[in-house]
Amino acid sequence: MMAATTDIKRARWPRDLKLFALLTAIWAAWLTARIVMRDVTYYAEPLEAVLLGMKFDGFSARLVLALQAIAAATLALGLAAERRWGLFFALACLLEVVASNLIFMTAYMDDIAEWRRVRLAGVLGIIAVLILLYLWIRARDLLLEENPPV
């Protein structure tokens, strides 16, 4: 008696997208550790976070960092599971990072006390644009195919 086997063949996603998922999972773990370590140890400077160009501190920064960690973990799971929604979510998250850095730079450009963070936001914005373009180039065939695997 032979057992029936199902042979499902589908194209695997590129390995660099899997690597991107792994790096995003590490980023989510780092954000979570950043929240937890602030509770365990003493830091002289307050916890700060930026979302959509607005700067948060204190308890609201913890909430923003928790939201970013959840989004990064969701993105990593979607890409690791090879789901198209994971690609759409990754592109949306990277667009938010680019827009957030741009808004932060324009809002705080004339504040002398924030010049280091403005310069850092400029560099991180350029890096985010490059990552966004790379992700779009690697993922556009998977996003635009006619009959995607379920």
N, C-alpha and C positions, 0 to 999 in steps of 0.2 A: 504494500500500500504506500503510494507516494503522497507526500504532503504538497499541497499547492503552495507555491511561493509567489509572492508579488514582487515584481521587479520594477520599482519606480525609478525612472531615470529623469533627472532634471539637472540643469546646469548649476554648478556650484558658484557661489559668489566669489569674487577675487579675494585673495588672502589679505591684501592690504586693507580691505574693508573689515575683515575679522580683526586685524591688528588695531584698526581705528576703534573698534568696539572694545577691545581689551584696554586700550589707553583711556577711553572714556570711562570704563568701569573703575580704573585706577583713579581717575580724576574725581569720580563720585565718592570713592572711599576717602580720598584726601580731604574733600570738602566736609564730609561727615566727621573725620578725625579733627579737623580744624574747629568744628563746633564743640566736640567733646573735650578736646584738650584745653579749650578756654575755661571749661568748668572745673577741670582737675587742677590746672596750674594757674599761677598768678601772672598776668601780663599788665604792664604799666599802661600800654595804649589800648583804647577800646577796640572792640571787634567792629569792622566795617565791611559793607558789601555794596555792590552796585548792581542795579537792575533797571534796564531801560534808561540809563543815563542818570538815574537818581541815586544819591548816596544815602545809605541807611547805616545806623549804628545802634549798638545795644541789642535789646530784645528783637527789634524789627530786623536787624542784620542777621540774627540767628534764624529767623523765619525765612529770609531771602536765601541764605546759604542752604537751608534745609530744602527749600523748593528747587534750587539749582542742583543739589545732590540727587533729588528724586528724578528730576528731568534727565540728568546725565545717566543715571542707572536705567531708566526706561529706554533711553536712546541705545545704550549698550546692549540691553536685552533684545531690542528690536533688530539691531544689526547682527547680533550673534545668532538669532533665530532665522536670519535671512528673510525678513518680512519687508515688504515694500513700504509699509507705514513707518518702519524704522528709518528708511532713507528720507522720507518726507519730513519726519520729525527731526532728523539730524540737520537737514538743510534749514528748517525753520529755526532750530536752536542756534545754528551758526549765524543766520541772518540777525537774530536778536543780539548776539554778541557783537557783531559788526555795528549794528545800529546803536547799541548801548555805548560802545566806545566812542562813536562819533558824537552822540548827544552829550556824553560826559565831557569830551574835549571842548566842544563849543560852549557848554554851560560854564565850565570852570577855567577857560582859557585866560581870563583877565585876573584871576585870583592868584596872587603871588605865593600864598601859602600852599597851593595845590600844584605847583609847577612840576614836581616830580611825578605825581600821579597822572598829570596830563600828558607828560612825555611817555610814561609807561603805557597809558591808554592808546597813544598813537602807535607805539611799537606793537602792542597786542592787537590793535585793530588791523594793522597790515598783515600780521601773522594769521589772524582770523580770516581775512579776505583770501589769502593764499590757500588756507585749508579749505575754505568754502569752494573756491574754484577747483581745487584738486578733487574734492568729494563730488562736485557736480560732473566733472569730466569722467570720473570712474563710475558714477552711478547713473548717468543719463540713459545708457542702453537698458539698464534694469528697470528704470522708471518709465521709459517710453515704449517698451515692448508691447506688442498687441495682445498676446495671450499669456499673462503672467502665471507662473505656478502658484497654486493656492497654499 
